[in-house]
Amino acid sequence: MLSLLENLKSSRVLVIGDIMLDHYLWGDVHRISPEAPVPVVHATHDTYSAGGAANVALNLANLGVKTSILGYCAQDEAGLRLVEILSGNAIEIVCIDDTAKAPTIIKTRVIIRNQQLCRIDREVSRESYRLDENPGFNDMLDRALDGVDAIIISDYAKGVITQELVDHLMNISRQRPGLLIAVDPKPSRNISFQRAGLITPNRNEALEMAGLPQPQYDEKYPLEEVCRRIYAQYNPKLLVITLGAEGMAICQEGKVVKHLPTEAQEVFDVSGAGDTVISTLTAALASGIDPSSAAWLANGAAGCVVAHMGTVPIKLDELQKWLIEHEDKINVS
């Protein structure tokens, strides 16, 4: 499995989706405000990281994958921070709109003693972040697709991903059979991803895609039915459902072919775990690794990142250490 990591460096992946900046305000609380029954936060420091589709790209780059990203990023303070983070990690930024009027999306999380107190979102309407109606977009997309082995559609429901854009990408993939289209879906958007190469919903998203209600506390998660319904509706080549504490299910042709147990020893923060899963899976599949081995890599990577606080991408040395520690347990048959 360690040798498979070297294969990832041979792939080139384009991420298309909602770019955002994750801002963490760290502090402590010692008293309640006299003005209202709320805590007074004594802020100690701020940290910034790539969020949304930008975190997907950062995961890829950390794995040694040649990575580019296409999304909306304004020339404001948040946008400049994002550009610095991405370019500093050798990620090619395909689309920066110098005339952008909408602000770069920021999610600010207030963290008190390693617990999230609240989140503050700064963004505007979805239409403001749409890219595919801009003059010259198709030419820019064609240039971005030159030489790529896979596309990750990272939809955070902010406006970059539209049905028209998805249809266009699917048409391109039909003309280029070797091009992998991987999708991290937002079912509430009702966007169709028919015949995608890879779809990676979490347990709740998979239920929504399957049109099934949440099971009651004493009911088993209907994994087989979820798998069957998603295939009937979307017909992906590979479906990987992340199930939190219950691990990860690999599904093909409407059937669950493997169920991997969770590899998280301690879950500190699940933020960004889905980004890590789709990044690792896509890079592995695009470099020729079989689905079972790719899922093992992704499962291990997710187990590593949830042990950290905040949105943290996978680090190659951390994944290598995990593979060494679990070498005897890994069975990719």
N, C-alpha and C positions, 0 to 999 in steps of 0.2 A: 504493500500500500504506500510506503514511503516513496518508492520509485515512481508511483503514479503521479505524485505531486509535481515531478519534473515535467510531466506531459502537459500540465496546465499552462506552462510558459509558452507553449507552441500555439495557443489559441488567441484570437482577437475578437473582442466582444464590444458591441455598441449598446449602451443603456439609453433608453428613451423614456422620459417620465418627468414626474414632479420633483424638481430640485428644491431643497429647502435647507436652511441653516438651523441647527439645533444649538440653542443657547441654554447653558445651565448656570443658574445663580445659586451659589452655595452659601449657607449661613447657619445661624443658630437662633433659638428662641428662648428668652428668659422671662418674658412677661406678656401679659395681655394688654392690648391697647386700651387707654382710658376713653377713647373716642367711640369704640365699637367692640363687641365681643369677638375680636380676632387677634391672632398672635402678632407680635411685633418681631419682624425678622431682622436680625443684625447680619447684614450681608458681609461676607468675608472675601469672596473672589468670584470671578466669572470664567467659564470655559466655553469653548465653541467647537462644534464638530459638524461634519457633513451629515445631513439628514435626508430622508426620503430616497429618491432615486440617486442622489449624490452618495449616500451611504452604500447603496448597491455597488456603485462604481468603485468606491474606496475598498470594499471587500475584494473585488476582482483584482484591483491593483496590488493589494497586499498579498494575494496569492501568486503574483508574478505574471498575471494575464495582461496582455496589451489591451488597454481600455480607453474608450472614448465615451463621451456623454453628450446627449442632446436634450435641452430643456430650457426653461425660462429662467433667466438670471439677470436682474437689473444692475445698473452701474451705481448702486447705492452702497452704504457701508456694509450691509449684510452680504450683498453680492460680491463685493471685493474680498471679504473674508472667505467666502466660498471658493472664489477663483484661486486665492492663495493656497487653500487647503488642497484643492483638486490638482492644480498645476504642480504643487510641491510634492505630489505623489505620482507624477508622470502620467496624469490622466489628461487626455486631449479633450478640450472643451469645444464642441463643434458649433454651438449656437449661443452667442451672447448678443442681445439686442441693445445696441447703444442708445436707441431712442425709446427704451422702455419707460412707460408711465406707471405701470403697476409696480409695487415694491416686491423685492425678493421675499419669499415666504420665510417667516421666522417662528419657531416654536420655543418659547422660553419656559423652562421648568425650574420651579423654586424647590431646592433640595435642602431639607433640614435633618441633620443627623442621619444622612443616607436614606431618608424617606421623602417622597415627593409630596409637597404641600399643595401645589396647584400648578396648572399649566396655562400660559398666556399665548394665544395664537395671533399673529399679525399677518393678514392676507386680505385680498379683495375678491371680487367675483370670479367664477371659473372662466368666463369669457375673456377676462383680462389676461389669462395665462395661456390661452389657446395659441398654438404656433402654426397649425397647418393651413390657416387662411392667409398667412403673411406672404407677400410677393416674394418669389424666389425660394420658397420653402422646399419645393420638390427638388430643385437643383441642389440645394444644400444637403438634403437627405440622400440624394444619389451619391454625392461626394463622401458623405459619412459612411455609406454602406460599402464603399470600395474596399475589398479585401477582408471584410469581417466574416467570421465563422458563425456568429450567433448574435441575435438581438434580444435584449431583455426589455420587456414592456413593464415598467414599474408604475402602476397606477395608484396614486394616493388621493384620487378624486379631487384634485385641485384645478384641473382644466386642460392640461397638456394632452392627455390621452382622450381621443374622441373615436366614435365608431368609424368615421371616415378615414382617420389615420390608421386604425387597426386594419380596416379592409384593404387599404393601400399596401400595408406591410405584408398582409397575408397573400396578396396577389404577387408581390415580389418574391415571396418564399416559394410560391408555386412555379415561378420561372427559374428559381435557383434551388433545386431539390436538396442541396447540401447545406442550405442556410437554416439554422435552428431558430425558431421563434419560441421564446420562453415568456410566460405571463405570470405576474403576481397580481391577481384580480381584485377588484372591488365590486362584489356582486350587486351592491345597491345601485350601481351606475347602469345596470342592464346593458352592458356592452357585450356583444357576442365575440368569442374568440374561437370560432369553429376551426377545428383541425390544427390547433397549435401543437408544436412539438413537445412542450412541457407546460403544465399548469401546476402552481404550488399554493393552493389555498390553505389557511389554517382550519381548525375544526369547525369554527362558527361560520366562516366563509363557505366551507364545503357544504354545510347544511343548507345555507341560503341558496347556493347554486343548485342544489338538489331539490329545492322546494320543500324541505322537511322542517318541522318545528324542533325547537330545542327539546331533547329528552328530559323527562322528569328525573329527580334526584335518584330514584331507584331503578331507572331504566338504563340499559346498555346503549352506548353510542352506536347508531345503526351504520357501521362502517361499510358493510357489503352493499347495502341499499344506496348509500350515498355515492359509492363508486359507480354502481350500475347506472344511476340516474344522471350523473355528470357525463358519463360516456355517451349516454343516449342523447343528451342535449348538446354537448360540445365536441365529442369525439377527439380528444387529444391523443397524441401518440403515447405520452407518459403523463400520469397524474400522481403527484406526491402530496399527500395530506399531512401537515404537521399537527400533531395531536397533543402538544404540551407534555404533561407528565406521562402520557401514554405513548410517547415516542413518535414514530413516523411510519406512515403506510405507503407502500409503493404499489401502484395500480396500473395494469395494462389490459386493454381490450375488455374493460368493464369488470375486471376481477382483481381482488387484492392478491398480489403475488408474493409480497413480503411485508412483515410488520416488524420494524426495528424498535427495540426498547430505547427509552430516553438515555442519553449519555451525560446528562447534567447531574453533577454531583451535588451542586448547591445552586439554586436559582435565586439570583440577586435582582435581576432586571431583565425582562423579556424584550425590552425595546430593541428593535433592530435584528432580532433573531430570524425573522422571515427574510430579511434582506440577505443575511448570511447564507441561508439555505438555498435560495434561488441563485445566488452568485456562485456558490461552490458547485451546485448541480450543473448549472449551465456551462461553466468553465470545463468541468470534467467531461460532460457529454460532448461538447464542441471539440475537445482534444482527443476523442475516440475512446474514452473510458466507458465500460459497459454500465448500464443503469444501476445494477446492484452495487458495484464498487463506488459509483458516484454518490449513491444514497448513503453509504457508510461514511464517506468523506464529509458530506453535508451534515449528517447527524452528529458526527464528532465536532465539526466546526460550530454548530449551534450550541452544543453542550459547553463549549469553551466560552462563547460570548455572553451567555446568560449569567455567568458567574461574575460578571463585571457590572458596575453601576453605570447607567446611562447608555446611550447609543454608541456601542463600541464595535468596530469591524474586527473580523478575524485577523489574527497575526500568524504568519506562516510558521514561525518557530514554535508558537503555542500549539498549532495543529500537528506539527511534527512530533512534539513531545507527547501529545495525546495518542498519536498512532503508535509510538514506541511502547507506551504504557498499556495499550489495548491490543497489541499485536496478536496475542494468543486467543483473544476473544472474537476477533473479526473473522466472519465467515461470509464470503461473497458468493457462495454457490447458490 
